């Protein structure tokens, strides 16, 4: 029989007792941001549990009251996977239907449970560095065909390395933060050598998954692919907003810059690798070419996470699905990404975040960006109510979401990754 | 007559009373890293001056004792340029030869002055994000000729935008930190499509200047080019170590990644924009093409800083000069870099660092990388004692340094930016 909680959790909730993602929240009554876990439509305040002594006996978590009173998860992340596992086990025990310790303590319950609807959510970690990969073969191929033609779609390195670049950490924001349309230089069909300066006319999204480093490595050392999962704290859904016109002009030869760093939105709850473990599946074949030894996986390393892009156009009042994809399509696994990132001795730190790159599936309905869905603006996306889009308009709202579906009927979900486009305030 | 200090400062010192750069240091006697300024061969401990009440009356610096006891300069940076200016004026006054307040207080002098030779120096700031630009026309042209031929040396965007990319903040280290030779994927002449995995055989340096953001901007807002200098705290010398073979294989289409993020070394003292002000000169002409309005400078915005690359090969015992350059050759100014970086609404924070990119001059003796000095390894650099190099060998030490020379005879210097190459410890 499936594990159940004394907290009521609806069938389609993203946050059953099998999930228990970590996040940072505050309330009107208590404005200090602190650590919580989501259960059903509630948040369980871990700083209150710690004060009540409910994490006693977990080795390495002796300072639970301090760790869970922090405004970021970095302190908890640094403690390492055995602590994460034992904390999760203790939370599952405390929340289970037949465990009385928390269930029957009305005083503690009154302090420790907060409705999600009344909480403010924050970035879950202080992100030191943010790296964005480019690991969906379908996405890289689509973009390659558009810009270089069918015969040169994938660059020669793509099947040998998880291609990545450094993104901007300062502009990573939590779901619900408005995004200002960026201005920048771009060329026009009239003159391809002389740029104009204007607000972006090709504002796009990228449907990605972000993953957080828990424990890092010293500069000059490496994390092996077989050990990589022990260093990863968990995952979020990520929208790497992109100004395609700015990006196209600036990106040679050093890569994307102002076309990306005006905003990157993530969902507030970090779903742990332990919660995702039951949803491991084989990823795409890596038989031809085989990866170099330092990148070879010996176990299934893809995750079956259903992903969805929803749009609420400025002229509408409801979100409508414009694409569905799945994380399992990703060619390079997150553990390969981490092994590659550190193979030269690059040091990772608790709270560093990496993105997978846009996760597109093989079908046209599975493309994770408007660039692909509209084939660089050459065709329109038409929504149920007749609204048409090529790229994003001011006032449009985007929501990215995703979940794993268990055979037992519960969902391990990521919640929402949402943002609204504001017009550029400058002339 | 030139301003002089009661602290003896030799003619060729980088740190006369006209400089007063800020850094973070500790001593054996007092191990807490704290804020100091360099004067001659001494460090003046600003946390001791603050405790003694010597910053009283500086508006905005009411918490001087707290700000200068921090292990980073971020707190001081956030206070803004009026505070930086007034603090600098007060330090110049306190250190001047005819001012008795500090000079004649033997007890305070014993606590507040520390020989540089006995201090440990740290990264001067917590670097949130690190951006590297590519602003030397000579460098970009040289690299372009080598990789794309004379006719396509500069990419079409180069004369319109300060091209930049996000670097890795976690691997920025302070002068004196050893650098481990990185391994990675690279191709060989035998097969240009199938990579091997090995330690880099083309380990290089980049002679750069780094500049620190003091006060930033909110996400969605901009910093105008005319206001940019007020947001910049100061400059350091920077060595952006580069593995050219790893970079060449990985950099399409998203830019440099593992070829750069194994280490970036900076000098420990941040020379303030106010100290550099007397050395402002006109930069290269920007008449053809003219920059777009948001990038136009109305005042001289280049700095006359003499730069030098010194190498101590593994088989030698002294540093020898291999190249000399000058920051004034840089095409895009630091203020243009900051205006461009924020024109899309990207937010900068106190302690963020930007690099100028390799500063090469027009003459061959002025190239700021071995890539250029050896024309991608096709010719050798021969040192005084007959030692030859194409790229760096294990055991080699590099020092980058620079200074402004005043007509009054003093130097505003940056000190040393030094690092030694250790062999890769992995097979």
Interface residues (C-beta under 8 A of the other chain):
Chain A: X128 X129 X131 X134 X155 X156 X157 X160 X161 X163 X164 X165 X166 X167 X168 X169 X170 X171 X173 X180 X182 X183 X184 X185 X192 X193 X194 X195 X197 X219 X220 X222 X243 X246 X249 X250 X251 X252 X253 X254 X255 X256 X257 X258 X259 X261 X262 X263 X289 X292 X293 X294 X340 X341 X343 X344 X345 X346 X347 X348 X349 X352 X422 X425 X426
Chain B: X128 X129 X131 X134 X155 X156 X157 X160 X161 X163 X164 X165 X166 X167 X168 X169 X170 X171 X173 X180 X182 X183 X184 X185 X192 X193 X194 X195 X197 X219 X220 X222 X243 X246 X249 X250 X251 X252 X253 X254 X255 X256 X257 X258 X259 X261 X262 X263 X289 X292 X293 X294 X340 X341 X343 X344 X345 X346 X347 X348 X349 X352 X422 X425 X426
